[in-house]
Amino acid sequence: MTNYEGKDEHRTSNVERPMSNEKQISNAERSAHVSLSSSFPIQYSMLDVRCWTFFMSLLLLLVLPSISYTKTLTVGTDYRTIGSALEQAQDGDVIEVMQGEYKENFKINKSIHIKGIDNPVIIASKGNIIEISKPDVIIEGLTLTYNDADLAPSDTAIRILKGADRATVRNNRLLNVMFGIWNLDGKDLMIENNTIVSRKELAKHKRGNCINLTGSQSVRILNNTMNHCRDGVYMELCHDATVVGNNIKNSRYAVHTMWVDRGDFSDNIAHDNLVGLAIMYTDHSRINGNLSFGNRTHGLLLIQSLRSEI
């Protein structure tokens, strides 16, 4: 007697049973994972993407407030005085000063660029016309002068205070001043293409120096014209200076240095002074290509200038 039940059971066991939906989905996911892995070795879950998006959003929130956008403030149209524009300015801004006369003294405590348009004139009665106390300031294109004959012995057109490093003073006219530019312990200053005239009516020893530097390091003084100074350029304890291409006349000393090492004093013109270049107590100076004529005593005066190239 044939046992159909057993055969049916055996037959059924050899027939492939359909997989459940859960198993089909699981296999499909595995298949997709294998396929994608060959193209994208690194897999990111949805949680990874969300975390990355959150991190980038947080980074932008932290960085964007620190990004500064410079603006230009115009004196003569938007502002009546340079001082009022300075109150509104931020680090990196440009203040353009339009042609005209401005009777004021002002202090710069922000890293800004003041640019004269068509030679505006800043007139003060006494004191320092401009005081700079912040690094990275640029002053250019201005005429600075006084309307009072009774100036104090230390009144200065542009006073660069200690810590105001990397200041640039270029293309200005400083007229009828006592001291022109004065700095203490500055670094990397640029003084270029300025005209500085002190008080012609005073005896030479009662005038101020057109450029007066003490303890200033790596200063560049290039292509300036100086007239009727006590000393055109006076430098004390200033190392690694470059004083090149200047024209200095009608003064006591055109260039006067004390304890200034590794300085370059070349291609200057010194005429009609008491002394041309007076290089004193210096090491490793470079003194080449200067033209010195019409000076009353010395064209070049050297005192303990050691290991120098002349």
Summary of the structure (lengths in Angstrom):
residues: 310
radius of gyration: 37.0
end to end distance: 131.5
largest distance: 147.7
contacts: 1029
relative contact order: 0.06
helix: 20%
strand: 37%
